[in-house]
Amino acid sequence: MSPLTSLLRKGTEWAWGAPQEEAFTWAKAWLSQQPVLIYPDYRLPFKLTTDASKTGLGAVLSQDQGHGDQPVAYASKVNSPTVSNYSISELECLAVVWAVRLFRPHLYGRRFSIVTDHIALKWLTTAKEPVGRLHRWSLTLQEYDFDIQYRPGKENHVADALSRGLVPVTGERADDGDRLADDPVIGLQDVQSVTEEKVAVANMQYAAEPMHGSTPRKQSDEIDADVDGAARSVIQAASVRRVEAAELGAVQFTDDYIKREQGASVMVQSLLRKGAYRGQRVYRAEDGLVRVELEGGDRIILPVIYWALAFKEANDSIWAGHLRGPPTFERLQRMYWWPRMREAVQSWVAACEDCGSRKAKPKAVVPPLRSVRTGDVCDRWAIDVAGPLPVTAGGNRYVIAAVEYTTRYAVATAVSEHTAKGIARFLMDKRVFVYGPMREIMMDDAMEFGSKATAELLELMQVKQSTPVPYRPKLLGLVKRFHRTWKDIVSLYVDEGQDDWDDVLPSALYAYNSSRHSTHGFQPNELMMGRKLRTPAELLRRSRVTHPVAGLHIRLTSP
């Protein structure tokens, strides 16, 4: 049903093609065969059978009306990449909660049974101290009257099949074609509509484990691609997306692999034959890679097969921090290029569930605003404390942060308490001894900032202390905005207990300082240190030892 349900997604253009017709015919055939659906009898109890896998969730609502167990409704759902990372216990719990919510009109206020092949689910309703999402799910189920019955997986046929449905895949090589050269965003939308299992990396075989997929089409005179070949292209690109971080740089993005995929990519070969794209020269370099000449230097033309993996590294990895559009585009364009790349980045970020689940829309700025004279680099800093936060395993509850006004460079550290002594230690160890003394520092009138020890330290360094109007945190907006940024990043990577956020904080700081800042268009680290920060995968691919290291990685990870 995925080719049909994909047409209902926001922003998808209606296009009825062979995959949709095949799915519709398949659904009609199976729904008209035994066992056919029955009308619900609300005088009798319902039975809800669920199952889950890495690819999707499945559920069957049924009743025994005197002729054995008969279905009232079927349901299935494709998992997002984020949900696919859940443990099997969490997936089975999610399947129950999702199915109960879906069939709420039939189940609410009535006694019913939940049938599952995961016996560990029984503890969900009896756990004394559930945490995180399991706690939320447990609270959701408390308003229903049900009992849980265990059924072995080999007997749970229907729900099991719904959660593991397949999409027919041809054995042909991907044909990304001129349709992707003209409109590569279409290929990206296809990639985002596929949920996949992890691909076998070492031998670069793209046929993954059972998947769901869809192949929406945008009809135009410029697009003339084989349906099966395009579907194969989509599934291949999406398969690479789920490769673990350790495998990203060492295997997938070596020059040899990119060269091989460029040779098989109709898009790249078409650009190479034309020799240019909108006035930009396209050529094959001495290393055998197809490149394009841009104002900022040459870039590798990345085949569509690698787009999803490149997006994952530039936006989803802990080094990137899900900082969305411009930072993601800036990271990608350092090394790669393809037609209409900026639009592809915007489409990917708009579809990222993690970005959308946390990142709030910025509030509209109300004029008039007063400009702040910054002076030279490191002349003016703002400092603030965030917390209290959940106590970590190391006992930390607060974050002291400072942001430089000219470069927007930030430093931060986690502390167990915010005292005058802690502020003084932070200023000396993290600020002064690393970046030198400052001329002015902005801080609020909190007790630790207004203490005698802090005043004496600033006087000793001949630093001017500026304190905004009390109860007006907007006057410290620069550092306050940084607090929101690092919290957004950290929230996406902490565990359910939220007791390891201080371990993630340095990564969030790295992601912020290595991302393009909207104020000046540069990395804060680039303006502060004179060089750009790089991700491990980027460093590896720019190094002359890329291929030897890749070979070592394959030997170490091979079974």
C-alpha positions in Angstrom: 0.0 0.0 0.0 3.0 2.3 0.3 2.8 3.5 -3.3 -0.8 4.7 -2.6 -0.3 6.2 0.9 2.8 8.1 -0.4 0.5 10.1 -2.6 -1.2 11.5 0.6 2.0 13.1 1.9 2.3 16.8 2.0 4.0 18.3 -1.0 3.7 15.2 -3.1 2.4 15.8 -6.6 -0.4 13.4 -7.7 0.9 10.9 -10.2 -0.8 7.6 -10.9 1.7 5.2 -12.4 2.5 1.5 -12.6 3.4 1.1 -8.9 0.1 2.7 -7.8 -2.0 0.7 -10.2 -0.3 -2.5 -9.1 -0.8 -1.7 -5.4 -4.5 -0.9 -6.0 -5.1 -4.1 -7.9 -3.3 -6.1 -5.3 -5.4 -4.5 -2.5 -8.7 -5.2 -4.3 -7.7 -8.8 -4.9 -6.8 -9.6 -1.4 -9.6 -7.7 0.3 -12.2 -9.6 -1.8 -10.8 -13.0 -0.8 -11.4 -15.0 2.4 -11.2 -13.9 5.2 -13.2 -10.9 4.2 -13.7 -8.0 6.6 -16.8 -8.2 8.9 -18.8 -5.5 10.5 -18.0 -4.9 14.2 -20.4 -6.2 16.8 -20.0 -3.9 19.9 -21.7 -6.4 22.1 -18.7 -8.8 21.7 -15.1 -8.3 22.8 -12.4 -7.2 20.4 -9.0 -8.8 19.9 -6.1 -6.6 18.8 -3.1 -8.4 17.3 0.1 -6.5 16.8 3.6 -7.1 15.5 6.6 -4.9 14.7 9.9 -5.1 12.8 12.6 -2.7 11.8 10.7 -1.9 8.6 7.2 -1.3 9.9 4.3 -1.9 12.3 1.3 -4.2 11.7 -2.0 -4.7 13.5 -5.3 -6.6 13.0 -8.5 -5.8 14.8 -10.7 -8.9 15.0 -13.8 -10.5 16.6 -15.2 -14.0 17.1 -18.9 -13.7 16.0 -19.5 -17.5 16.1 -17.4 -18.4 13.0 -13.9 -18.2 14.6 -11.6 -15.2 14.7 -12.5 -12.9 11.8 -10.8 -9.5 10.8 -12.6 -6.2 11.3 -9.7 -4.1 10.1 -6.1 -4.3 9.0 -3.5 -1.7 9.5 0.2 -1.3 8.7 2.7 1.6 8.9 6.2 2.1 7.5 8.8 3.1 10.2 10.8 6.3 9.9 14.6 6.0 10.0 14.5 7.3 13.6 11.9 4.6 14.7 13.9 1.9 12.9 16.7 2.5 15.5 14.5 1.5 18.4 15.1 -1.7 20.2 12.8 -4.6 19.5 11.0 -4.2 22.8 10.4 -0.5 22.1 9.2 -1.3 18.6 6.7 -3.9 20.0 5.5 -1.4 22.6 5.1 1.3 19.9 3.1 -1.1 17.8 0.6 -1.6 20.6 0.3 2.1 21.4 0.0 3.0 17.7 -2.7 0.3 17.1 -4.7 1.2 20.2 -4.7 4.9 19.2 -5.7 4.0 15.6 -8.6 1.8 16.7 -9.6 4.0 19.7 -13.3 4.4 18.5 -13.7 0.6 18.7 -11.7 0.0 21.9 -12.3 2.9 24.2 -14.6 2.0 27.1 -14.6 -1.7 26.3 -12.7 -4.7 27.5 -10.4 -6.2 24.8 -7.4 -8.4 24.4 -4.0 -7.5 23.0 -2.2 -10.4 21.3 1.5 -10.1 20.7 4.5 -12.4 20.0 6.7 -10.4 22.4 6.2 -11.7 25.9 8.3 -8.9 27.4 5.5 -6.5 26.7 3.6 -7.9 29.7 5.9 -5.9 32.0 4.8 -2.6 30.4 1.7 -2.4 32.5 3.3 -3.6 35.7 6.7 -1.8 35.6 7.1 0.2 38.8 9.4 3.0 37.4 9.2 3.2 33.6 11.3 6.0 32.1 11.3 8.1 28.9 9.0 7.1 26.0 8.1 3.8 27.8 6.6 5.9 30.6 4.6 8.0 28.2 3.3 4.9 26.4 2.4 3.3 29.7 0.4 6.3 30.7 -1.3 6.3 27.3 -2.5 2.7 27.8 -3.8 3.2 31.3 -7.1 4.7 30.0 -7.9 1.4 28.3 -9.3 -1.9 29.7 -7.3 -4.8 28.3 -5.3 -7.9 28.9 -2.2 -9.0 27.1 -2.0 -12.5 25.6 1.2 -14.0 24.3 1.3 -15.8 20.9 4.5 -17.3 19.5 5.8 -15.5 16.5 5.4 -18.5 14.2 1.7 -18.4 14.9 1.3 -14.6 14.5 1.0 -14.8 10.7 -1.2 -11.8 9.8 0.3 -9.0 11.9 3.7 -10.4 11.2 3.1 -10.1 7.4 1.7 -6.6 7.7 4.8 -5.4 9.5 7.2 -6.9 7.0 5.5 -6.3 3.6 7.8 -6.2 0.6 8.0 -4.0 -2.5 8.9 -5.8 -5.7 12.5 -4.8 -6.8 13.9 -5.4 -10.2 17.3 -6.9 -10.6 18.4 -4.1 -13.0 21.0 -1.5 -12.3 19.9 1.9 -11.2 19.0 4.3 -14.0 19.0 7.8 -12.4 18.9 9.3 -15.9 18.5 12.7 -17.2 15.3 13.2 -15.1 17.7 13.5 -12.1 20.0 15.8 -14.0 17.1 18.1 -14.8 15.2 17.7 -11.5 17.3 15.9 -8.9 14.9 16.9 -6.1 12.5 14.3 -7.4 15.1 11.7 -6.7 15.5 13.0 -3.2 11.8 12.9 -2.5 11.9 9.2 -3.6 14.8 8.5 -1.3 12.8 10.0 1.6 9.8 7.8 0.9 11.7 4.6 1.5 12.4 2.8 4.8 15.2 0.3 4.6 17.3 -2.2 6.4 21.0 -1.8 6.8 23.0 -2.5 3.6 25.9 -4.8 3.5 28.7 -2.3 3.3 32.0 -4.2 2.8 31.0 -5.7 -0.6 28.8 -2.7 -1.5 25.8 -4.9 -2.4 22.8 -2.7 -2.5 20.1 -5.2 -2.2 19.1 -4.7 1.5 16.9 -6.7 3.8 13.1 -6.6 3.4 11.9 -3.0 2.8 8.9 -0.9 2.2 9.2 1.6 -0.7 7.3 3.9 -3.0 8.1 5.5 -6.3 6.1 8.7 -6.7 6.5 10.3 -10.1 6.4 13.9 -11.3 5.2 13.9 -14.9 6.7 16.4 -17.3 8.0 16.4 -20.8 11.6 16.4 -19.5 11.2 13.2 -17.5 11.3 9.9 -19.4 12.7 7.2 -17.1 12.0 3.5 -16.8 9.8 2.9 -13.7 11.6 -0.2 -12.5 15.0 1.4 -13.0 13.9 4.5 -11.1 12.5 2.4 -8.3 15.8 0.5 -8.0 17.7 3.8 -7.9 15.5 5.0 -5.0 15.9 1.8 -3.0 19.7 1.8 -3.6 20.1 5.4 -2.4 18.0 4.8 0.6 19.8 1.6 1.5 23.1 3.5 1.9 21.4 6.0 4.2 21.3 3.6 7.2 25.0 2.8 7.2 26.5 3.2 10.7 28.7 6.2 11.4 31.9 4.1 11.7 31.4 2.9 8.1 30.6 6.2 6.5 34.0 7.7 5.8 36.1 4.6 5.6 34.2 2.6 3.0 31.4 4.3 1.3 33.0 7.6 0.2 36.5 6.5 -1.0 37.4 7.8 -4.4 37.3 4.3 -6.0 33.7 3.7 -4.9 32.6 7.2 -6.1 34.4 6.7 -9.4 32.6 3.4 -9.9 29.2 4.9 -9.2 29.9 7.9 -11.4 30.6 5.5 -14.2 27.2 3.8 -13.7 25.3 7.1 -13.1 23.4 8.3 -16.2 23.1 11.7 -14.6 26.9 12.1 -14.2 27.7 10.7 -17.6 25.1 13.0 -19.2 26.7 16.0 -17.6 30.2 14.8 -18.6 29.1 14.4 -22.3 27.6 17.9 -22.3 30.8 19.3 -20.7 29.0 22.0 -18.8 26.0 22.7 -16.7 24.6 26.3 -16.8 28.0 27.7 -17.7 29.9 25.6 -15.2 32.5 23.3 -16.7 32.2 19.6 -16.1 35.3 17.5 -16.7 37.1 14.3 -15.6 40.1 15.1 -13.4 43.4 13.3 -13.4 42.3 11.1 -10.5 39.4 9.8 -12.6 36.7 11.6 -10.7 34.1 13.7 -12.6 34.2 17.3 -11.2 32.6 20.6 -11.8 34.4 24.0 -11.7 32.9 26.5 -9.3 34.0 29.9 -8.0 35.2 28.4 -4.7 37.1 25.5 -6.4 36.3 22.2 -8.0 33.8 19.8 -6.5 33.1 16.1 -7.0 29.8 15.5 -8.7 28.1 13.1 -6.3 25.9 10.3 -7.9 22.4 10.1 -6.6 23.2 6.8 -4.9 25.2 8.7 -2.3 22.9 11.6 -1.6 21.1 10.1 1.4 24.4 9.1 3.0 25.9 12.5 2.4 22.8 14.2 3.9 23.0 11.9 6.9 26.6 12.9 7.5 26.1 16.6 6.9 22.9 17.0 9.0 22.2 13.9 11.1 25.6 13.0 12.6 26.6 14.1 16.1 29.3 16.3 14.4 26.6 18.2 12.5 23.9 18.4 15.2 20.8 18.7 13.0 21.4 22.5 12.5 19.2 22.4 9.4 19.4 24.2 6.1 22.3 26.6 5.6 24.8 24.8 7.8 23.9 21.5 6.2 24.3 23.0 2.7 27.6 24.5 3.6 29.0 21.2 4.9 28.0 19.4 1.7 29.3 22.0 -0.7 32.8 21.9 0.7 33.4 18.7 -1.2 30.4 17.8 -3.4 28.0 19.2 -6.0 25.0 18.1 -8.0 22.4 20.1 -10.0 19.9 22.1 -7.8 21.7 21.0 -4.7 20.4 23.7 -2.5 16.8 22.7 -3.2 17.6 19.1 -2.4 19.0 20.1 1.0 15.9 22.1 1.8 13.7 19.2 0.9 15.8 16.8 3.0 15.8 19.1 6.1 12.1 19.8 5.8 11.5 16.0 5.9 13.8 15.3 8.8 11.7 14.2 11.8 14.4 14.9 14.3 14.8 18.5 13.1 11.1 19.1 13.1 10.5 17.5 16.5 12.7 19.9 18.4 13.6 23.0 16.4 11.1 25.8 17.2 10.4 28.5 14.7 12.3 31.7 15.6 10.2 34.4 17.1 9.7 37.5 14.9 12.1 40.3 16.0 10.2 43.4 17.1 12.0 46.7 16.1 13.6 49.0 16.9 16.8 47.2 17.7 20.0 48.7 18.9 23.3 47.7 17.3 26.1 46.5 19.5 29.7 47.7 18.7 31.9 44.6 18.9 35.4 45.9 18.2 38.2 43.4 17.5 37.9 39.6 18.0 37.8 38.6 21.6 37.1 42.2 22.8 33.6 41.6 23.9 32.0 38.4 25.4 28.7 37.5 27.0 28.5 34.9 29.8 25.5 33.1 31.3 24.5 30.0 33.2 21.7 27.6 32.1 20.0 25.2 34.5 19.2 23.4 36.7 19.1 20.5 34.3 18.7 16.7 34.9 21.5 15.5 37.1 24.1 13.5 35.1 26.1 10.5 36.2 28.9 12.9 36.9 26.8 15.1 39.1 26.5 18.0 36.7 23.4 20.2 36.7 24.4 23.5 35.1 26.1 24.8 32.0 28.3 27.9 32.0 28.6 29.3 28.5 30.3 32.3 26.9 29.9 33.7 23.4 32.2 36.1 21.6 30.3 39.0 19.8 32.4 39.4 16.6 32.9 35.8 15.6 29.9 34.2 17.5 32.4 31.6 18.8 31.2 29.8 21.9 32.8 28.0 24.8 30.8 26.0 27.4 31.3 23.6 30.3 29.1 21.5 32.5 29.3 22.1 36.3 27.7 20.6 39.4 26.9 24.1 40.9 27.2 27.7 39.8 29.2 29.6 42.4 31.5 32.6 42.2 34.4 30.3 42.4 33.2 28.2 39.5 32.6 31.3 37.4 36.1 32.5 38.1 37.6 29.1 37.2 35.6 29.0 34.0 36.7 32.5 33.0 40.4 31.8 33.6 40.7 28.1 32.4 38.2 28.2 29.4 38.5 31.8 28.4 41.5 33.9 29.4 44.2 31.2 29.3 43.0 30.0 25.9 41.9 33.2 24.0 43.6 35.9 26.1 42.0 38.7 28.2 39.0 40.6 27.0 38.0 44.3 27.1 34.4 43.8 28.1 32.2 41.1 29.4 28.4 41.2 29.6 26.6 39.2 32.4 23.4 39.5 34.3 23.1 40.4 38.0 23.0 36.9 39.4 24.6 36.4 42.7 27.7 34.5 41.4 28.3 37.2 38.8 28.0 40.1 41.3 30.2 38.5 43.9 33.3 40.2 45.3 35.5 37.4 43.9 34.2 37.9 40.4 34.6 41.7 40.7 38.2 41.4 41.9 39.1 39.0 39.1 37.7 41.3 36.4 39.4 44.3 38.0 42.7 42.4 38.1 42.4 41.7 34.3 41.2 45.3 33.7 37.9 44.0 32.1 34.9 46.2 32.0 31.8 44.5 33.4 28.4 45.4 31.8 25.2 44.3 33.5 21.9 44.8 31.6 18.7 46.0 33.2 17.5 43.4 35.7 14.8 41.0 34.5 15.5 41.8 30.9 17.2 38.6 29.6 16.8 39.8 26.0 19.8 42.1 26.5 21.9 38.9 26.8 20.2 37.5 23.7 23.4 36.3 22.1 24.3 33.8 24.8 20.6 33.0 25.5 20.2 32.0 21.9 23.2 29.8 22.1 21.7 28.0 25.1 18.7 27.2 23.0 21.0 25.9 20.2 23.0 23.5 22.3 19.9 22.3 24.1 18.3 21.5 20.7 21.4 19.5 19.7 21.9 17.7 22.9 18.2 16.7 23.2 18.6 14.6 20.0 21.4 12.4 21.2 20.9 11.9 25.0 19.6 8.6 26.3 16.1 8.3 27.8 17.4 8.9 31.4 18.9 12.2 30.3 21.9 11.5 32.6 24.6 11.8 29.9 23.9 15.2 28.4 27.3 16.5 29.7 29.0 13.8 27.5 27.1 15.1 24.4 27.7 18.8 25.2 31.2 18.9 23.7 29.9 17.5 20.5 27.1 20.1 20.4 29.7 22.8 20.9 31.8 21.4 18.0 28.7 21.3 15.8 27.9 24.9 16.6 31.4 26.2 16.1 31.9 24.3 12.8 28.6 25.3 11.2 27.9 28.4 9.1 26.5 31.2 11.3 23.6 33.1 9.8 25.0 36.5 11.1 28.2 36.6 9.1 28.1 33.5 6.9 31.2 31.8 8.2 32.0 29.2 10.8 32.7 30.8 14.2 35.8 28.7 14.4 37.0 29.9 11.0 36.9 33.5 12.2 38.3 32.8 15.6 41.1 30.3 14.7 41.6 31.0 11.0 40.6 27.5 9.8 37.5 25.4 9.3 36.6 22.5 11.5 36.1 19.2 9.7 34.2 16.0 10.4 36.2 12.8 10.8 34.8 11.4 7.5 35.7 14.7 5.7 39.2 14.6 7.1 39.6 11.0 6.0 38.5 11.6 2.5 40.8 14.6 2.0 43.8 12.6 3.2 46.2 10.7 1.1 45.8 7.6 3.4 42.1 7.3 2.6 42.4 4.0 0.6 44.9 2.2 2.9 42.7 3.1 5.9 39.6 2.0 4.1 41.2 -1.3 3.3 42.2 -1.7 7.0 38.7 -0.9 8.0 37.3 -3.6 5.7 39.7 -6.2 7.1 38.9 -5.3 10.7 35.1 -5.3 10.2 34.9 -8.4 7.9 33.4 -11.5 9.6 
